[in-house]
Amino acid sequence: MKHKTPMRNVELGYFLLIVLVMVQRLLIYLKIYLDSSFTALDLGLSLSTLVALLLGFFLPVGISTVIVFVFLVSYFVWLSAYAPLNVLTFSWILMIPANIIIAAFIRSGLVRSRRFIERLEALKQTNPDVDLDTTLGNKESLAETVVKQSNLANRYGDQYGFCMAMFKLDFLPLVRESLGSRRYAQLLLELSDTIQKQIRYEDYKFSIDKGRFIILCPLTKPEHFKSLTERIKAAMMGLTFADKKGRPLKLVIRAGALVFQKDQFSKYGDIDAVIAALERNTETDLIGEYI
């Protein structure tokens, strides 16, 4: 069963409003055609439809409902006792309340849409941006994680630290050409699984496009991290994967690492600078200390 989104209700409300305006215009033209006149009373009732739209859009639904009820009773009394009977005068008993109701309907849809978007934004902030297929975080979640980890490392000094490493697919255009888009996506999944087997549960892994993977390992000493990066690099290059012609794919992986330095704490807020430092270190398979 398909559920309507709040925006669909708004679209329906605007459609009904346009239809209502067309009917009102048609009635005005019909009145002019039949009587060859358009009196001040007709003008006042026409302008009252604009007021009805404003009331329906800005007032709560409950108050709008009361106004519609009072208007219907009052207008019916006026229509039966004093009003001149013609097509246009008689039609306002339905048209003016219809304007209030449709405007209130549109307002209700807009309010629900705003709340729906706010809830989506709240969920986005609560849940990390992780791809369900590869369990890889993206650049936004990488930036958030680096800020959190650098704050912890800066606050607790010698008791806490972290290391980062980038693993970069070399000759990426050739890899994509030999695999095609579908098999390249499958390769990313296989590489993600390979990385996961080499790191701990509390470590993080990310993908930032262009065949680049990043891991962040809290509470890891630099001397141990070097052997970890070498092991992950060897496991990725040793992955058995066939290209679209069935031939074995030979991967070339470059690795570069970065160790948190407290004196550079302010620079970890710039994720582009952190990525650039890791990128530079991949050129020489270096474990660096400076961004």
C-alpha positions in Angstrom: 0.0 0.0 0.0 1.5 3.4 -1.0 1.3 6.2 1.5 0.9 9.8 0.3 3.6 12.1 1.3 2.7 15.5 2.7 3.9 17.2 -0.5 1.3 15.3 -2.5 -1.4 16.8 -0.3 0.0 20.3 -1.1 0.0 19.5 -4.8 -3.6 18.4 -4.6 -4.6 21.5 -2.6 -3.0 23.8 -5.3 -4.8 21.9 -8.0 -8.1 22.3 -6.3 -7.4 26.0 -5.7 -6.7 26.5 -9.4 -9.9 24.7 -10.4 -11.8 26.9 -7.9 -10.3 30.1 -9.3 -11.3 29.0 -12.8 -14.9 28.3 -11.7 -15.1 31.7 -10.0 -13.8 33.5 -13.1 -16.3 31.5 -15.2 -19.2 32.6 -12.9 -18.1 36.3 -13.1 -17.9 36.1 -16.9 -21.3 34.4 -16.9 -22.8 37.2 -14.7 -21.4 39.9 -17.0 -22.7 38.1 -20.1 -26.2 37.7 -18.7 -26.7 41.1 -17.0 -24.1 43.2 -18.8 -23.1 44.6 -15.4 -20.7 44.1 -12.5 -21.9 46.0 -9.4 -20.1 47.2 -6.3 -21.7 44.3 -4.4 -20.3 41.8 -6.9 -16.9 43.4 -6.6 -17.0 43.2 -2.8 -18.0 39.6 -2.8 -15.2 38.8 -5.3 -12.6 40.6 -3.0 -14.0 38.6 -0.1 -12.6 35.4 -1.7 -9.1 36.9 -1.3 -9.8 37.6 2.3 -11.1 34.0 2.7 -7.8 32.7 1.3 -5.8 34.7 3.8 -8.0 33.6 6.7 -7.8 30.0 5.7 -4.0 30.1 5.3 -3.0 32.0 8.4 -5.7 30.9 11.0 -5.8 27.5 12.7 -8.1 24.9 11.3 -10.5 25.1 14.2 -11.0 28.8 13.9 -11.4 28.5 10.2 -14.1 26.0 10.7 -16.0 28.2 13.0 -15.7 31.1 10.6 -17.1 29.0 7.7 -20.1 27.9 9.9 -20.9 31.5 10.9 -20.5 32.7 7.4 -22.8 30.0 6.0 -25.6 30.9 8.5 -25.2 34.6 8.0 -25.0 34.5 4.3 -28.0 32.2 4.0 -30.1 34.6 6.1 -28.9 37.6 4.0 -29.4 35.8 0.8 -33.0 34.8 1.6 -34.0 38.2 3.0 -32.1 41.0 1.2 -29.7 39.8 -1.6 -30.6 40.0 -5.3 -31.0 36.6 -6.7 -28.6 35.9 -9.5 -26.0 33.3 -10.5 -23.0 35.2 -9.0 -24.6 36.2 -5.7 -25.9 32.8 -5.1 -22.6 31.1 -5.9 -20.6 32.9 -3.2 -22.4 30.9 -0.5 -20.2 28.0 -1.6 -17.2 29.7 -3.2 -16.1 31.8 -0.2 -16.1 28.8 2.3 -14.4 26.7 -0.4 -11.5 29.3 -0.5 -11.1 29.1 3.3 -11.2 25.3 3.3 -8.7 24.8 0.5 -6.3 27.4 1.9 -6.4 25.7 5.3 -5.8 22.3 3.5 -2.7 23.7 1.7 -1.4 25.2 5.0 -1.9 21.9 6.8 0.0 20.1 4.0 2.9 22.7 4.2 3.1 22.3 8.0 3.3 18.5 7.7 5.9 18.8 4.9 8.1 21.1 7.1 7.8 18.7 10.1 8.6 15.7 7.8 11.7 17.4 6.5 12.8 18.4 10.0 12.4 14.8 11.1 14.5 13.6 8.1 17.2 16.1 9.0 17.1 15.0 12.6 17.5 11.4 11.6 20.4 12.4 9.2 22.2 13.9 12.2 21.5 10.9 14.4 22.5 8.2 12.0 25.9 8.2 10.3 26.0 8.4 6.5 26.9 4.8 5.8 26.2 2.9 2.6 24.2 -0.2 3.4 25.9 -2.3 0.8 29.5 -1.6 1.5 29.2 -0.3 5.2 31.5 2.5 4.1 31.0 6.0 5.4 31.1 8.9 3.0 33.0 12.2 3.2 30.5 13.9 5.5 30.6 11.1 8.1 34.4 11.1 7.8 34.5 14.8 8.7 32.2 14.3 11.7 34.3 11.3 12.9 37.6 13.2 12.6 36.3 16.1 14.5 35.0 13.9 17.3 38.2 11.9 17.5 40.5 14.9 17.4 38.5 16.5 20.2 38.9 13.4 22.3 42.6 13.2 21.6 43.1 16.9 22.4 41.2 16.6 25.6 42.8 13.5 27.0 46.4 14.0 25.7 48.7 11.1 26.3 45.8 8.7 27.2 44.1 8.9 23.8 45.1 9.2 20.2 44.3 7.9 16.8 45.8 7.1 13.4 44.4 7.4 9.9 45.3 5.7 6.6 44.3 6.1 3.0 44.3 3.2 0.5 44.2 4.4 -3.1 43.4 2.3 -6.2 46.1 3.1 -8.6 45.4 3.2 -12.4 41.7 3.8 -11.5 40.5 4.7 -15.1 41.9 1.4 -16.4 40.3 -0.5 -13.5 36.9 1.1 -14.3 37.2 0.4 -18.0 38.1 -3.3 -17.5 35.3 -3.8 -15.0 32.3 -1.7 -16.0 30.1 0.1 -13.6 28.3 -2.9 -12.1 31.5 -4.9 -11.5 33.3 -1.8 -10.2 30.5 -1.4 -7.5 31.0 -5.1 -6.7 34.7 -4.5 -6.3 34.1 -1.8 -3.8 31.9 -4.2 -1.8 34.7 -6.8 -1.9 37.4 -4.3 -0.9 35.2 -3.0 2.0 34.8 -6.6 3.2 38.6 -7.2 2.9 39.3 -4.0 5.0 36.8 -5.0 7.6 38.5 -8.4 8.1 41.7 -6.6 9.0 40.5 -3.9 11.4 38.8 -4.0 14.8 35.1 -3.5 15.4 35.7 0.0 16.9 37.7 1.2 13.9 36.1 3.2 11.1 36.2 2.9 7.3 35.2 5.4 4.7 35.1 5.8 0.9 35.6 9.3 -0.6 35.3 8.5 -4.3 38.1 8.2 -6.9 39.0 4.7 -5.6 40.1 6.1 -2.2 39.4 4.3 1.1 40.2 5.7 4.6 40.4 4.0 7.9 40.5 5.7 11.3 41.8 3.6 14.2 41.5 5.0 17.8 44.0 4.1 20.5 46.5 2.7 18.0 50.2 3.3 18.3 52.1 4.4 15.2 54.5 1.5 15.2 51.6 -1.0 15.2 49.7 1.1 12.7 52.4 0.7 10.1 52.2 -3.1 10.2 48.4 -2.8 10.0 48.4 -0.6 6.9 50.9 -3.0 5.2 48.7 -5.9 6.0 45.5 -4.2 4.7 47.4 -3.1 1.5 48.6 -6.7 0.9 45.1 -8.1 1.5 43.5 -5.6 -0.9 46.1 -6.3 -3.6 45.7 -10.1 -3.1 42.0 -9.9 -3.6 40.9 -12.4 -6.3 38.6 -10.6 -8.7 37.8 -11.1 -12.4 37.2 -8.3 -14.9 34.2 -8.3 -17.3 36.0 -10.7 -19.7 36.7 -13.2 -16.9 40.4 -12.4 -16.6 42.0 -12.0 -13.2 42.2 -8.3 -12.1 45.5 -7.1 -10.8 45.1 -4.3 -8.3 47.8 -1.8 -7.4 47.2 -0.1 -4.0 49.0 2.9 -2.6 48.8 3.5 1.1 49.6 6.6 3.2 49.0 7.2 6.9 48.6 10.1 9.3 49.1 10.2 13.1 47.3 12.7 15.3 49.4 15.5 16.6 48.0 17.7 19.4 49.9 20.8 18.2 47.9 20.6 14.9 44.5 20.2 16.6 42.9 23.2 14.8 43.7 21.8 11.4 41.6 18.6 11.8 38.4 20.6 11.4 39.3 21.0 7.7 38.6 17.6 6.3 39.9 18.6 2.8 43.3 19.4 4.3 43.3 16.0 6.1 42.4 14.2 2.9 45.1 16.1 1.0 47.7 15.2 3.6 46.8 11.5 3.3 46.8 11.8 -0.5 50.4 13.1 -0.4 51.5 10.3 1.9 50.1 7.7 -0.5 52.7 8.8 -3.1 55.5 7.4 -1.0 53.7 5.0 1.3 54.5 7.3 4.2 53.2 7.5 7.8 53.2 11.3 8.3 52.6 13.6 11.3 51.7 16.9 9.7 48.7 18.1 7.7 
